[in-house]
Amino acid sequence: MNALRNKVQLIGRLGQDPEIRTLESGKKVAHFNLATNESYKNSEGAKIDETTWHSIVAWNGLAELSSKYLTRGKEVCIEGRISYRSYTDKNGIQRNITEIVASDMVMLGSGTRSRGLISDEPGEDMAGDPAAGPADEPAEAEASVHRGSRARMK
């Protein structure tokens, strides 16, 4: 049951390109916003569309992959945990922040990328033909999964 404690999974679109920084310790961190949509009918029967914005934080290898492959408008599935922080700003006002700390990522949508493995480990870039460019086939569904240190593209 320990794995079920603080876990969230979101599917949405990026509102901005990821911003990546390298900290003094050498760790990399990426920040971006993700919009999720929900539709329902109100009591009058009218369809209501609601958009919720989520602040996403990705660390190290996942931060690098986010920076390299994610762009504004790209559909992605993020799995991670909810983190709450608070700080006092320069005007002395206490601010509260809710973020999703990403642990896994699946890139969704259509594209013409070749199939292969993407890894944040040194020396492992693409499986298959290293000279392979965009596929000559019509646009096919693209999915890239990142768990720990590897990402798979279909």
C-alpha positions as CSV (number, residue, x, y, z in Angstrom):
1,M,0.0,0.0,0.0
2,N,3.0,2.3,0.4
3,A,3.1,2.9,-3.4
4,L,-0.5,4.2,-3.3
5,R,0.1,7.1,-0.9
6,N,1.0,10.3,-2.8
7,K,0.5,9.5,-6.5
8,V,-1.0,11.6,-9.3
9,Q,-1.4,11.0,-13.0
10,L,-2.4,13.8,-15.4
11,I,-3.0,13.9,-19.1
12,G,-2.9,17.4,-20.6
13,R,-1.1,19.9,-22.9
14,L,1.9,22.0,-22.1
15,G,1.1,25.7,-21.7
16,Q,4.7,26.7,-22.3
17,D,8.1,25.2,-23.3
18,P,9.9,23.7,-20.2
19,E,12.3,26.0,-18.5
20,I,15.4,24.1,-17.4
21,R,18.0,25.3,-14.9
22,T,21.2,23.7,-13.6
23,L,21.6,24.2,-9.8
24,E,24.9,24.8,-8.0
25,S,24.9,21.2,-7.0
26,G,24.9,20.2,-10.7
27,K,21.3,18.9,-10.6
28,K,19.0,19.9,-13.4
29,V,15.4,21.0,-12.9
30,A,12.7,21.7,-15.4
31,H,9.5,23.7,-14.8
32,F,6.4,23.8,-17.0
33,N,2.6,24.2,-16.7
34,L,0.2,21.5,-17.8
35,A,-3.5,22.1,-18.7
36,T,-6.0,19.4,-18.0
37,N,-9.6,19.6,-19.3
38,E,-12.9,18.3,-17.9
39,S,-16.3,18.5,-19.4
40,Y,-19.7,18.0,-17.7
41,K,-23.3,19.1,-18.0
42,N,-24.7,21.6,-15.4
43,S,-28.2,21.4,-13.9
44,E,-29.6,23.2,-17.0
45,G,-28.1,20.6,-19.3
46,A,-25.5,23.0,-20.8
47,K,-22.0,21.5,-21.5
48,I,-19.4,23.1,-19.3
49,D,-15.7,22.8,-20.2
50,E,-13.2,23.5,-17.4
51,T,-9.4,23.8,-17.7
52,T,-7.2,23.3,-14.6
53,W,-3.5,24.4,-14.7
54,H,-0.9,22.3,-12.9
55,S,2.7,23.3,-12.1
56,I,5.1,20.5,-13.0
57,V,8.7,20.0,-11.8
58,A,11.0,17.4,-13.4
59,W,14.5,16.6,-12.1
60,N,17.8,15.5,-13.6
61,G,17.3,13.0,-16.6
62,L,13.6,13.6,-16.8
63,A,14.3,17.4,-16.8
64,E,16.7,17.0,-19.8
65,L,14.2,14.8,-21.7
66,S,11.4,17.3,-21.0
67,S,13.6,20.1,-22.3
68,K,14.6,18.2,-25.4
69,Y,11.2,16.7,-26.4
70,L,8.4,18.8,-24.9
71,T,7.1,22.0,-26.4
72,R,4.1,24.3,-25.8
73,G,0.9,22.5,-26.9
74,K,2.4,19.0,-26.8
75,E,0.1,16.4,-25.2
76,V,1.7,14.4,-22.4
77,C,0.9,12.1,-19.5
78,I,2.7,12.9,-16.3
79,E,2.9,10.7,-13.2
80,G,4.3,11.9,-10.0
81,R,3.5,13.2,-6.5
82,I,1.9,16.3,-5.2
83,S,4.2,18.6,-3.3
84,Y,3.2,21.6,-1.2
85,R,5.7,24.4,-0.3
86,S,5.4,27.8,1.2
87,Y,7.8,30.8,1.3
88,T,7.8,34.5,2.2
89,D,8.2,36.8,-0.8
90,K,10.3,40.0,-0.8
91,N,7.2,42.0,0.4
92,G,6.8,39.8,3.5
93,I,3.7,38.0,2.1
94,Q,3.5,34.2,2.7
95,R,3.0,32.3,-0.6
96,N,1.9,28.7,-1.0
97,I,2.8,26.6,-4.0
98,T,1.3,23.3,-5.1
99,E,3.4,21.4,-7.6
100,I,3.5,17.9,-9.3
101,V,7.0,16.4,-9.0
102,A,7.2,14.2,-12.1
103,S,8.5,10.7,-11.8
104,D,7.3,9.3,-15.2
105,M,6.3,10.8,-18.5
106,V,4.5,9.5,-21.6
107,M,4.5,11.7,-24.7
108,L,1.2,11.5,-26.6
109,G,0.0,12.7,-29.9
110,S,0.8,12.1,-33.5
111,G,4.1,12.5,-35.3
112,T,6.4,11.0,-37.8
113,R,9.3,10.0,-35.5
114,S,11.2,6.8,-36.0
115,R,10.9,4.1,-33.4
116,G,13.6,3.7,-30.8
117,L,14.8,4.0,-27.3
118,I,15.7,7.3,-25.6
119,S,17.7,7.2,-22.4
120,D,19.1,9.7,-20.1
121,E,22.1,7.4,-19.5
122,P,25.3,8.4,-21.3
123,G,26.0,6.4,-24.5
124,E,22.4,5.3,-25.1
125,D,20.5,7.4,-27.6
126,M,18.4,5.7,-30.2
127,A,17.9,2.0,-30.7
128,G,17.8,0.6,-34.3
129,D,19.3,2.5,-37.2
130,P,21.3,5.5,-35.8
131,A,20.9,7.2,-39.2
132,A,17.2,6.8,-39.2
133,G,15.4,10.1,-39.8
134,P,11.7,10.8,-39.8
135,A,9.6,7.8,-40.9
136,D,8.5,7.8,-44.5
137,E,5.1,6.4,-43.4
138,P,2.0,8.5,-42.7
139,A,1.8,10.1,-39.3
140,E,1.5,7.5,-36.7
141,A,0.7,7.6,-33.0
142,E,3.8,8.5,-31.0
143,A,4.3,7.5,-27.4
144,S,7.4,8.0,-25.3
145,V,7.5,6.6,-21.8
146,H,10.0,7.6,-19.2
147,R,10.4,5.5,-16.1
148,G,13.5,6.1,-14.0
149,S,16.2,6.4,-16.5
150,R,14.7,5.2,-19.8
151,A,12.2,6.5,-22.3
152,R,10.7,4.4,-25.1
153,M,9.3,5.8,-28.3
154,K,6.8,4.0,-30.5
